[in-house]
Amino acid sequence: MKQIRRNGNKRRGAAVVETAVIAPILILGMLGMMEVGYAFMVRQTVTMSSREGARAAALPGGTLADVNTAVDAAMGAANLSGYTTTSNIDTLGPTDLEVWVKVTIPLDRVTFTGNLFGGGSFDISSTTTMRREGVDDGS
């Protein structure tokens, strides 16, 4: 009676080759998802920061220092730096109704790959406009 030989050793070698081919693709996909997820988190933080700054600016007696303090607190909570804050609060007259705050951060400051894939040419920014409180609109 003949013994039947199994091809287990040959199949084990194929599994190693398949793993060697697929593993880098899976790891690259996972790192890409992390990068995109972090960029979305930064986008949400920038949006929240511009809202906080506009909220501070909309209050009666709000100043650019108040705007910067509010934005710094929101961005600092996410440990983000290298951003810029602009606002029209210093140019407003006593009857101007709207104040805006814009927060911008370069994409290469918040990605793991930096400017490797063109991150230096993009910015994440958000502008929030609010109505000032305590301003008579003349009606």
Backbone bond lengths (Angstrom), bond angles and torsions (degrees), N, CA, C in turn:
res aa  C-N    CA-C-N  psi(-1)  N-CA   C-N-CA  omega(-1)  CA-C   N-CA-C  phi
1 M - - - 1.430 - - 1.526 108.28 -
2 K 1.311 116.99 133.04 1.452 122.47 -178.61 1.523 110.09 -89.07
3 Q 1.328 114.41 143.66 1.464 119.22 174.98 1.509 109.53 -86.43
4 I 1.323 115.81 139.98 1.463 120.40 179.22 1.516 107.85 -88.42
5 R 1.310 115.47 126.01 1.465 119.93 178.70 1.529 109.30 -92.06
6 R 1.288 114.42 142.32 1.465 119.12 179.14 1.521 109.28 -100.04
7 N 1.315 115.43 153.84 1.454 121.40 179.76 1.524 110.94 -95.52
8 G 1.288 118.06 33.61 1.462 122.27 -177.42 1.518 112.90 -61.96
9 N 1.314 117.49 -40.78 1.467 119.69 -178.62 1.520 111.60 -65.71
10 K 1.327 117.49 -38.81 1.459 120.83 178.42 1.526 110.47 -65.91
11 R 1.292 117.28 -40.28 1.461 121.56 -177.95 1.530 110.50 -69.09
12 R 1.309 117.42 -35.24 1.459 120.95 179.12 1.534 110.18 -62.84
13 G 1.271 118.29 -38.79 1.459 122.28 177.00 1.517 111.97 -65.40
14 A 1.312 117.71 -36.84 1.462 121.47 178.30 1.525 110.54 -66.71
15 A 1.318 117.80 -37.55 1.464 121.26 179.39 1.530 110.90 -64.37
16 V 1.319 117.23 -37.73 1.463 120.84 178.40 1.528 110.54 -65.75
17 V 1.313 117.20 -41.70 1.461 121.43 179.07 1.524 110.33 -65.82
18 E 1.330 117.31 -44.16 1.466 120.63 178.78 1.533 111.08 -60.90
19 T 1.315 116.62 -41.80 1.461 121.06 178.44 1.524 110.62 -64.53
20 A 1.311 117.07 -41.19 1.463 120.70 179.98 1.529 111.68 -64.80
21 V 1.320 117.58 -29.83 1.463 120.99 179.56 1.524 110.89 -81.55
22 I 1.320 118.78 -41.77 1.459 122.92 -173.30 1.532 112.82 -83.48
23 A 1.318 119.02 -33.21 1.471 121.53 -175.11 1.532 113.23 -56.65
24 P 1.329 120.93 -47.06 1.468 119.00 178.87 1.528 113.02 -62.19
25 I 1.329 116.85 -34.92 1.464 120.16 178.78 1.526 109.87 -66.72
26 L 1.316 117.40 -43.99 1.460 120.90 178.78 1.525 111.68 -64.70
27 I 1.316 117.23 -41.72 1.462 120.80 179.34 1.524 110.48 -65.97
28 L 1.317 117.36 -42.66 1.465 121.18 177.55 1.529 110.88 -61.80
29 G 1.311 117.24 -41.65 1.464 121.13 177.44 1.517 111.92 -63.21
30 M 1.323 116.58 -41.92 1.464 120.71 179.26 1.524 110.70 -64.67
31 L 1.323 118.28 -44.37 1.459 121.30 179.37 1.527 111.20 -66.22
32 G 1.331 116.83 -36.03 1.452 120.50 176.31 1.518 112.07 -64.22
33 M 1.319 117.28 -40.41 1.468 120.54 177.05 1.520 110.99 -64.78
34 M 1.323 117.13 -38.42 1.461 120.31 177.48 1.530 110.69 -64.41
35 E 1.310 116.73 -42.13 1.467 121.68 179.79 1.528 111.25 -62.34
36 V 1.315 116.59 -47.10 1.461 121.04 -179.95 1.529 110.48 -66.71
37 G 1.313 117.37 -40.91 1.464 120.88 177.84 1.517 112.12 -61.95
38 Y 1.320 116.90 -41.27 1.464 120.52 178.60 1.530 110.57 -67.05
39 A 1.331 117.10 -38.41 1.470 119.64 177.52 1.522 110.98 -63.64
40 F 1.331 118.20 -38.12 1.464 120.49 176.15 1.527 110.86 -65.60
41 M 1.325 117.24 -38.65 1.452 120.44 178.05 1.526 110.56 -63.84
42 V 1.325 117.17 -41.45 1.463 121.09 177.82 1.523 110.11 -65.10
43 R 1.311 117.60 -40.67 1.470 121.16 177.63 1.528 110.77 -58.68
44 Q 1.320 116.70 -44.01 1.459 120.78 179.09 1.530 110.50 -65.92
45 T 1.306 117.87 -38.23 1.463 121.43 178.59 1.523 110.92 -66.09
46 V 1.331 117.44 -41.54 1.467 121.00 177.79 1.527 110.25 -63.43
47 T 1.327 117.11 -41.71 1.463 120.83 177.62 1.524 110.81 -62.13
48 M 1.320 116.51 -45.83 1.457 120.59 179.03 1.531 110.99 -63.03
49 S 1.320 117.18 -38.62 1.465 121.24 179.98 1.525 111.52 -65.15
50 S 1.331 116.69 -41.58 1.461 118.39 178.98 1.529 110.58 -67.32
51 R 1.313 117.60 -34.19 1.468 120.37 176.06 1.519 111.43 -66.30
52 E 1.317 116.26 -43.42 1.474 119.78 178.47 1.522 110.55 -62.69
53 G 1.330 116.83 -41.68 1.463 120.41 178.07 1.514 111.68 -64.29
54 A 1.325 117.14 -43.11 1.465 120.31 178.91 1.521 111.00 -66.67
55 R 1.308 117.31 -35.77 1.461 120.58 177.25 1.525 110.42 -63.02
56 A 1.332 116.67 -41.94 1.466 120.33 177.83 1.525 110.88 -66.57
57 A 1.321 117.16 -36.27 1.462 121.18 -179.20 1.524 111.75 -73.13
58 A 1.319 117.80 -29.38 1.456 121.64 -176.89 1.526 112.86 -76.01
59 L 1.313 116.92 -18.84 1.464 119.81 179.83 1.524 110.73 -69.56
60 P 1.326 117.18 149.37 1.470 119.16 177.47 1.531 110.91 -57.86
61 G 1.321 116.40 131.07 1.461 121.21 -179.56 1.519 114.38 79.84
62 G 1.336 117.90 9.84 1.456 120.96 179.88 1.523 111.58 -63.93
63 T 1.321 116.39 140.35 1.461 121.82 -178.92 1.527 109.59 -124.20
64 L 1.333 115.24 171.21 1.458 120.28 176.76 1.532 110.62 -63.35
65 A 1.323 116.65 -33.15 1.468 119.74 176.86 1.531 110.46 -63.70
66 D 1.335 117.56 -38.41 1.465 120.75 176.57 1.528 111.09 -64.46
67 V 1.327 115.70 -40.47 1.459 120.96 178.41 1.531 109.69 -62.07
68 N 1.317 116.45 -49.55 1.471 120.43 -178.85 1.522 111.50 -62.67
69 T 1.313 118.02 -38.05 1.468 121.22 178.75 1.527 110.32 -64.20
70 A 1.341 117.10 -44.41 1.462 120.65 -179.90 1.533 111.30 -65.21
71 V 1.331 116.62 -43.12 1.472 120.12 179.76 1.526 110.26 -67.23
72 D 1.324 117.36 -42.79 1.462 120.79 179.19 1.530 111.21 -60.24
73 A 1.326 116.91 -39.71 1.466 119.99 179.58 1.527 111.01 -65.38
74 A 1.322 116.61 -43.69 1.468 120.09 -178.99 1.527 111.86 -68.63
75 M 1.321 117.01 -43.24 1.461 119.82 179.97 1.532 111.04 -72.71
76 G 1.319 117.01 -34.40 1.461 120.96 178.11 1.513 112.47 -65.79
77 A 1.344 116.70 -31.46 1.464 120.04 178.41 1.523 111.10 -63.17
78 A 1.316 117.07 -28.55 1.474 121.61 177.86 1.525 111.36 -97.16
79 N 1.330 117.08 5.31 1.464 123.03 178.75 1.531 111.38 59.91
80 L 1.341 116.16 41.99 1.457 121.43 179.04 1.525 109.42 -105.75
81 S 1.314 116.27 140.74 1.462 121.56 177.72 1.523 108.44 -140.33
82 G 1.333 115.93 169.99 1.453 120.19 178.73 1.519 113.44 85.20
83 Y 1.313 117.64 18.23 1.457 122.08 -179.44 1.521 110.27 -98.29
84 T 1.325 116.14 164.81 1.455 121.15 175.78 1.522 108.54 -123.58
85 T 1.320 114.80 147.32 1.458 121.72 178.98 1.518 108.13 -124.19
86 T 1.333 116.69 127.68 1.458 120.98 175.25 1.523 108.48 -128.12
87 S 1.332 115.11 151.53 1.457 120.27 -179.16 1.522 109.17 -155.25
88 N 1.311 115.49 159.94 1.458 120.60 176.02 1.524 112.07 -98.03
89 I 1.299 118.42 12.23 1.463 121.80 -173.04 1.527 112.52 -62.82
90 D 1.316 117.77 -33.31 1.464 120.25 -178.70 1.523 112.75 -75.49
91 T 1.315 118.44 -16.44 1.463 121.07 -177.90 1.525 112.49 -103.05
92 L 1.316 117.76 3.06 1.465 120.95 -176.56 1.524 111.61 -77.87
93 G 1.322 114.43 140.57 1.452 120.67 173.61 1.520 109.86 -89.14
94 P 1.325 117.65 174.93 1.465 120.87 -176.79 1.526 113.95 -66.50
95 T 1.329 117.89 -19.49 1.471 119.87 -179.55 1.523 113.34 -109.80
96 D 1.326 118.36 2.65 1.466 120.71 177.53 1.531 109.10 -69.66
97 L 1.316 115.06 134.89 1.470 119.76 -171.99 1.522 114.53 -95.63
98 E 1.326 118.11 -29.44 1.462 119.92 -172.87 1.522 112.12 -110.89
99 V 1.310 114.54 138.08 1.459 121.84 174.48 1.526 107.17 -123.06
100 W 1.322 116.52 141.51 1.461 120.28 177.86 1.513 110.23 -127.32
101 V 1.318 114.21 152.59 1.462 122.53 177.53 1.521 107.33 -135.36
102 K 1.319 116.12 131.09 1.463 121.82 178.59 1.529 108.83 -121.00
103 V 1.321 115.28 129.01 1.474 122.27 176.73 1.522 107.29 -117.00
104 T 1.331 116.45 129.88 1.460 122.49 -177.63 1.523 109.52 -132.61
105 I 1.333 115.37 137.66 1.466 120.93 174.75 1.532 107.71 -137.38
106 P 1.335 117.86 133.36 1.470 119.54 178.35 1.534 111.13 -65.25
107 L 1.319 116.21 140.47 1.459 121.00 -178.27 1.526 111.95 -60.69
108 D 1.319 117.60 -35.31 1.468 118.82 -178.16 1.525 112.75 -69.91
109 R 1.335 118.71 -11.98 1.469 121.68 175.59 1.521 111.91 -80.25
110 V 1.338 117.18 -16.39 1.460 119.80 -172.84 1.522 113.52 -123.94
111 T 1.319 118.11 9.69 1.457 119.58 178.18 1.523 109.63 -111.27
112 F 1.315 115.37 155.28 1.454 121.03 179.06 1.520 111.43 -71.60
113 T 1.329 116.51 -28.04 1.457 120.39 -176.78 1.526 112.50 -92.36
114 G 1.332 118.30 -4.63 1.460 120.86 179.98 1.509 110.83 64.38
115 N 1.315 116.98 -131.67 1.469 119.77 -179.90 1.527 111.66 -99.44
116 L 1.318 117.20 21.55 1.461 121.80 -178.83 1.529 111.65 -58.71
117 F 1.328 117.31 -39.61 1.464 121.35 -178.45 1.521 111.44 -110.73
118 G 1.328 117.74 34.85 1.451 121.15 177.80 1.514 114.01 86.81
119 G 1.328 117.96 16.42 1.457 121.39 -177.87 1.515 114.06 -63.83
120 G 1.331 118.13 -23.52 1.450 120.84 -178.75 1.517 113.65 -72.82
121 S 1.316 118.13 -11.47 1.454 120.61 -177.33 1.522 112.80 -99.81
122 F 1.328 118.26 1.83 1.456 121.97 -178.87 1.520 110.63 -121.76
123 D 1.329 115.60 149.15 1.456 122.34 175.48 1.516 108.69 -123.48
124 I 1.325 115.04 148.67 1.453 120.85 168.74 1.519 105.27 -102.54
125 S 1.321 117.28 121.85 1.460 119.20 -177.58 1.521 110.20 -142.75
126 S 1.319 113.86 159.22 1.451 120.57 177.45 1.521 108.25 -148.17
127 T 1.312 116.29 137.14 1.457 122.47 176.41 1.517 108.38 -119.86
128 T 1.315 115.92 130.28 1.461 121.39 177.64 1.515 108.71 -121.35
129 T 1.321 115.91 131.92 1.460 122.47 177.39 1.525 108.53 -114.55
130 M 1.328 115.87 133.84 1.461 121.05 178.07 1.519 110.20 -134.82
131 R 1.305 114.58 157.37 1.453 121.45 176.07 1.518 108.14 -83.25
132 R 1.309 115.68 134.40 1.461 120.59 -179.65 1.523 110.33 -72.74
133 E 1.294 116.27 141.69 1.456 121.82 177.86 1.516 109.93 -87.56
134 G 1.306 115.81 145.56 1.447 120.60 175.02 1.508 114.53 76.16
135 V 1.339 118.14 16.88 1.464 121.40 178.91 1.520 107.98 -107.29
136 D 1.325 115.68 128.15 1.450 120.67 178.88 1.529 108.94 -78.91
137 D 1.339 116.39 122.64 1.468 119.76 -177.98 1.528 113.01 -85.64
138 G 1.344 118.19 4.40 1.444 121.29 174.65 1.513 114.74 85.00
139 S 1.329 118.30 3.75 1.459 118.60 179.77 1.507 112.39 -98.92
